[in-house]
Amino acid sequence: MLKLFPEALSQQLSKNLSPFYLLTGSDLLLLNESKDLIIHTARTQGFDEKTDITVGNDTKWDEIFEMEQSMGLFFNRQIIILNLPENLTAAIAKHLDTLSQLAHSDLLLIFSLPKLSKAVEKQAWFTKIESQLVQVNCQTPEIGKLPNWLATRAKIMDLQIESEAAQLLCYSYEGNLLAFKQILQQLQLRFTDGKITLNRVKEVVELSAQFTPFQWIDALLEGKTSRAVHILQHLQNEEVQPVVLLRIIQKELFILLEITRSPTPVLPNQPLFTGNLRTEFDRLKIWQNRRAFYIQACQRFTYAKLYRLIQDLAQLEKAVKQEFSDDVWMELERFSFGFK
């Protein structure tokens, strides 16, 4: 099995169109772009029909098998896309085994699977096609790998992105590649010289109609609570899940706690210890353009205030899990004012 990332797929397709592709992960942008690229290449090689199937308990496998076998009679070359559930039952695995046995040169099979487990790799259908299978990792890149994704995308778009501008983009759009792609397209259209500076990124991000949870975080750390509430209202309108916001802010509070560890005992009303920030920033690999936000929070917070925010967050998370309602957004607003 050949394993690769989406950015290497084009090169692989230029050399050889494999009969089997497995797209693993759940990033919609990477899944759709990879799928479209494979289909486009297949079209140039005479694959003139495409069927896209979401596999479930009601899937009519007999119709799929009949479709697969009839192609040879009518000399059609067909693409069959199977969107599989994460947990493959024994019944689905058995049908996939039959499907793999009926495979032929006029058929291209594209499997989409949220996660490839060791159990799946041992199933009969998988072992039968493994030697001809190309796996494309379509999982959303972690923050540490996001700069590489951006660098590849920037090269394709002929953009020259300054280091600090790249850091801001990665931070602002971590976990949302679709929005990331859109903001890069806006930058490309707005600045035709292709030179993307930090100020240019700030300008476009601020003007973007779509706020991100990370802009909410920045406003909180800066103590700009009115702006934070304004962003929060937009996030509610964009139907962002409150639990996502809770997870992100929890991470930020624990980072604050981590970088202000004092070598000596502290009192509750004592300001946060900032004597070791540079070392802690380097150890935790915090972006350069992010450090000023943490420093501002450190200058305003006491340990009592930080502990109180962590406790309030725990109570808010408990309330969200027990009984969700629109009241959670009001609570998030109240919580935001605690950062002032």
N, C-alpha and C positions, 0 to 999 in steps of 0.2 A: 504494500500500500504506500502510495506517495502522499506525504503530508505537506501541506503548504498553507500560507496565509493568502488572503485575497489579492494582495498587491503582486503576488507572483503567479497568479492564475493566468493572466494574459500571455505571459511567456510560455507557460506550459501548453496552452491551447494553440499557440503558434507552431509548436513542434508536433503535437499529436492530440487528437480528440479521443479521449478514453471512452469506453462504452458505459462506464459507471462513475458517477460523482456522488460524493457524500458531503453535504453542507452541514457542519455541526456548529451549534451556537444559536443565539436568539436575537442577534443584532439585526434589526430590520433593514438598515441601509446595506450592511455587508451581505446579508442573505440575498436581497433583491439585486444588488449590483453583480454579485457572483452568478446568480441564476441567469440574469439577462446576458451576461458575457458568454456563458456557456451556450445559451440558446442562439445568440447571434452567430457564434462560430459554427454551430450545428446547421443553421440555415444555409450558410455558404457551402455546406457539404451535402445539401439535398434533403435535409430533414424538414419536410414540409408540413407536418402535423404535430400539434402539441396538446397534451392532456394534463391538466393539473388537478390532483386528487388529494384531499385531506382525509387521511386514514382514521377511521373510527370503528365503533362496533357495528355500524350499519353499512360499512363499505361492501359493495357488490363485487367481490373478487372474481366471480365467474365472468363478469363482463370485462374485467381487466385482462384476464387470461385469453378470452376470445379476441379482444382487440389486439393483443400482443401476437397471437398466432395468425390472424387474418392479414397482417401487414405484408407478409411475404406473397400472398396471393395477388394483391393489388399493387405490388411494387412501390408501396409508400414507405418512406423512412419517417419514423415517429419518435417524438420525445415524450416520455411519461415522467411526470414529476410526482413523487409521493411524499407528502408532508406527514411525517410520522410522529406519534406521541412519544413523550420522553420514556414512558414505561411500555416496552414492547411485550405484549402478552404472548403466551405460547401459541395461541391461534394465529396472531399476526405474523409471528416468526415463521410459522409453518407455511402461510401463504406467500411470504417473501421468498422462502426456499423454492416453492413451486415457480414463482416468478423468475427467479434467477436461473432455474433449469431451462426455462423457455426462451431465455435471452438469445438474440441473434444479431448479426451485423447491421441490420436495418432498424435497430432499436437502441435508443439512448435512454438510460435510466438515471434520473437525478433524485437522490434521496435527501430529505431535509430532516435532521434529527437534533432536538435541543441539546442533547448531551450523549456522547459516545462512552458507554461504560464497558468494563471488562467483560461483563456478562453478555453484552451484545456482540462483542468481538469473538466470542466462543460459539455463537449461534451458527447453524449450518449454512444459512443463506449468506452470511457475512464471509465465512471462510471460503465459500465457493467463488466469490468474486473479488476477494481481497487482493489477489495478485494484479488485477486490472483496475483496482479502485483508486480514485484520487480523492483524498479528504481535504476539504477547504475549511479552515478554522474561522468561523464567522462569529466568534465571541467578541463582545465589546472589549477593546483593549483596556487594560488597567492603566492607571495614571502614569506608571513608569514606562509603559510601552507606547503611550499616546504620542510623544514627540516623534517617534519613528513613523507612525501612521501619518502624522501631519507633514513630515518632511517628504514622504513619498507623494502625498496628495499635492503638496505645494509644487513639487517638481513637474508633475503632470500638468498643473494649471499655470506653469511658468510664473510662479510667485516667489519673490525673495522676501522671506519673513525674518525680521530681527529676532534675536534670541529672547528678549523680554516680551516681545509681542507674541511669540510662540508660546511662552509660558502662560501668559494671560489667556490666550485662546484655549489652551489645554485645560486650564483650571476652570474657565467659565463653561466649557462644554463637555467636561468629563461625563461619560455615561450617556451622552446624547449625540451620536455621530450624525444623525439626520440634521439636527440643528447646526452642528459643526460644519457640515457640507454647505448648508444654506448660507452661513455667515461668510465662508470662504468665497462663495459665488458673489455675494454682495461686495466683498472687498475687491474682487477681481473686476467687477463692473464699475465700481466707484473710482478705483485707482488704476487707471489703464497702464501706468508705467510699471506695475507689478511689484512695486517696492512697498512692503507692508511694515510700517513702524508701529511702535507702541501707541503713540498718540492716535494714529489712524485706526487701530484696532479699538481703542477706547471709544472713539467717536462713533464707529459703526455699531459696537455692542450697545452703547447707550441709546442709540436711535432705533435699535431693533425692537420690533413690536413684541417680541417674545422674551420675557424675563426668564432668567434661570434661577434655580435655588441657590446657586453660588453667589449671585448678585445680592440675594437676601442675606447670605452669610457675611459678605463684605460690609454691607450696611450695618449689620449688628456689631461686628468687631470694631467698626469705626465709631460706634455710638450714635449713628444717624438713624434714630428709631423711627422718625416720621417717614423717611425714605424706605426703611425696612417694611413698615406697615403697608406703604403704597405698593411695593413689590409683592408683598404677601397677597394683597387683594387681586393682583394680576394672576398670580399663581393659582389662586382659587378659581378664577374665571377660566384658566387654562386646564382646569381639572387635574392639577398635580395632586398626587396622593399625599395626605398629611404625614403618613408614616415615613415617606421618603424624606420629608423635611426633618422629621425627628431623628432619623438615622444620621443625616448629614450634620446637623447641629451637635448631636451627641459626639461625633468624631472630633469636631472642632473644640468642644469644651474639654475633652480628654487630652487633646494636643496642648491646650493652654495649661492644663494641670501638669502635663509631662515636662513642658519646657521651663516651668517655673519651680521645679523641685528645689527646695532650699537645703543646703548642706547642714543647716542648724534648725532646731525647733522653731516654729513660727506661732504667732498669736492670730486669732481669727480676724481681727481688724487690721492686721499688718498688710501693707501693699505686697503684691506678688513679687517674688524674687526674680530679678532680671540680670543677675551677674553672670549667667552662663548661657545666655540666649544664642549667641553665635554658634557655640559648640552644639547646642541642642538642635538648632535649625539644620546644621550640616548633618548631624546624626540621623535626623528624621527626613532628610532630603526635601525640605520645604522650599518651594520655588522662591527665587529672589524677590519677585514682584509681590509675593504673598506676605513676606516677613513684616512689612510696615503695618499691615492690618493687625497682626498678632501683637506687635509692639504697642500699638495704640490701645488695644484692649488691656494689655499688662499695665499700662500707665494709669488706667482708670479703676481696675479691679483690686479688691482685697480678697483674701482667701475666703472670708465669710460670704462675699458676694458670689464668688465662683462656685462654692459649695452649694449655695442656695439655688443657683441656676441649675446645677446638676440635679438637685433634689426636685425642683419644680418640673424639670424635664421628665424625670422618672414618673412623677404623678400624672403628667400629661399623657405619657405613653400608656400608662395603665388605663386611663380614662378612654383613650382611643380604642384600645383592644377590647374593653368591656362593653362599650356602647357608643357606636359612632353616630354623630349627628353634626349639623352645621355649627354647633356650639364650639367644636374643636377649633374652628378658625378664629373665633373670638378669643379663645384661650391662647392661641398662638400669637395673637396681637398683644395680649397682656404680657405674655412671656417675652416678646420682643422689647417691650418697654423696660424690662429688667436689665437690658444691656446699656442703658443710658449712663 
